[in-house]
Amino acid sequence: GLGDVYKRQLQHRRFETAEHLLLETDLSVEEIALDVGYENQSYFFRQFKERYGMTPRKYRLEHYKR
């Protein structure tokens, strides 16, 4: 239903923001999870890994350009 679409869009936006914060800031992964609205760290990690095939930390290391 519509709720699902909304939830997916919200999640998509949260991860776009998380991605941006991982690459553009020095915030810890924990802080980023909270910033994008995940109280539950391990849930954030699981979702991130499912989406990107790697942990947030590894994502940061592989994509960080500085």
Secondary structure, 3 states (H helix, E strand, C coil): CHHHHHHHHHHHHHHHHHHHHHHHCCCCHHHHHHHCCCCCHHHHHHHHHHHHCCCHHHHHHHHCCC
